């Protein structure tokens, strides 16, 4: 079973951390260059359902980036102090659970 707080079965410590990945599907509003997970007030832009590739990369020293790549749209990211915070944000934004992530 995948443990987001371990690397090669060992607790995270001084190990080089590999990225973890998930894929989900959701509605995206906006244009290729400027997208949102919710409709913007006064906008007539239709929502488009698309696949979103997610990646969490980083380490304890530098922090973690949640990289969000909706198909057909520019990639965005958000920085988090901990891997847990990045996992929680992915769950809040996309409904992705810990079990959905792979190495």
C-alpha positions as CSV (number, residue, x, y, z in Angstrom):
1,X,0.0,0.0,0.0
2,X,1.2,3.5,-0.9
3,X,2.2,5.6,2.1
4,X,2.6,9.3,1.3
5,X,4.8,9.8,4.4
6,X,7.4,7.1,3.5
7,X,10.0,6.5,0.8
8,X,11.0,3.0,-0.1
9,X,9.0,1.8,3.0
10,X,11.1,4.0,5.3
11,X,9.8,7.2,7.1
12,X,10.8,10.3,5.3
13,X,14.0,11.8,6.7
14,X,17.1,12.7,4.8
15,X,16.0,10.7,1.7
16,X,15.7,12.2,-1.7
17,X,11.9,12.3,-2.2
18,X,10.4,11.2,-5.5
19,X,7.3,12.9,-6.9
20,X,3.9,11.4,-6.5
21,X,1.2,11.5,-9.1
22,X,-2.6,11.4,-9.5
23,X,-5.0,11.9,-12.4
24,X,-8.6,13.2,-12.0
25,X,-11.3,14.8,-14.0
26,X,-13.1,18.0,-13.2
27,X,-14.8,21.1,-14.7
28,X,-12.5,24.0,-15.7
29,X,-13.7,27.5,-16.6
30,X,-11.8,30.1,-18.5
31,X,-9.3,30.1,-21.3
32,X,-6.1,28.2,-22.0
33,X,-4.0,31.0,-20.4
34,X,-6.4,31.8,-17.5
35,X,-8.4,29.0,-15.9
36,X,-10.4,28.5,-12.7
37,X,-12.1,25.7,-10.9
38,X,-15.2,27.9,-10.4
39,X,-17.2,30.2,-12.7
40,X,-16.2,33.8,-12.6
41,X,-18.9,36.4,-11.9
42,X,-20.1,38.1,-15.0
43,X,-18.4,35.6,-17.3
44,X,-20.2,33.7,-20.0
45,X,-17.3,31.2,-20.5
46,X,-18.7,27.7,-20.5
47,X,-17.2,25.0,-18.3
48,X,-15.2,22.2,-19.9
49,X,-14.7,18.8,-18.3
50,X,-11.1,17.6,-18.7
51,X,-8.5,15.4,-17.3
52,X,-6.2,17.0,-14.7
53,X,-2.7,15.5,-14.0
54,X,-1.5,16.3,-10.5
55,X,2.0,16.0,-9.1
56,X,3.4,16.7,-5.7
57,X,7.1,17.3,-5.8
58,X,9.6,18.6,-3.2
59,X,11.2,17.8,0.1
60,X,11.1,18.7,3.8
61,X,13.8,21.3,3.4
62,X,12.3,23.3,0.4
63,X,8.6,22.5,0.8
64,X,6.3,20.9,-1.7
65,X,4.7,22.0,-4.9
66,X,1.3,20.8,-6.0
67,X,1.5,20.9,-9.8
68,X,-1.9,21.0,-11.6
69,X,-2.0,20.3,-15.3
70,X,-5.5,20.4,-16.8
71,X,-5.6,19.0,-20.4
72,X,-5.6,21.9,-22.9
73,X,-4.8,24.5,-20.2
74,X,-1.6,26.0,-18.8
75,X,0.0,24.3,-15.8
76,X,-0.3,26.0,-12.4
77,X,1.2,25.1,-9.0
78,X,0.9,26.0,-5.3
79,X,3.6,25.8,-2.7
80,X,3.0,24.0,0.7
81,X,5.2,23.7,3.7
82,X,4.4,20.0,4.1
83,X,3.5,17.1,1.9
84,X,0.4,16.6,4.0
85,X,-0.7,20.2,3.3
86,X,-0.3,19.6,-0.5
87,X,-2.3,16.3,-0.2
88,X,-5.1,18.2,1.7
89,X,-5.2,21.0,-0.9
90,X,-5.4,18.4,-3.7
91,X,-8.3,16.8,-1.8
92,X,-10.1,20.1,-1.3
93,X,-9.7,21.3,-4.9
94,X,-10.1,18.0,-6.8
95,X,-11.4,15.4,-4.4
96,X,-8.3,13.3,-4.7
97,X,-7.8,10.9,-1.8
98,X,-4.4,9.6,-0.5
99,X,-5.2,6.2,-2.1
100,X,-5.4,7.9,-5.5
101,X,-1.7,8.8,-5.5
102,X,1.1,6.7,-7.0
103,X,4.9,7.0,-7.2
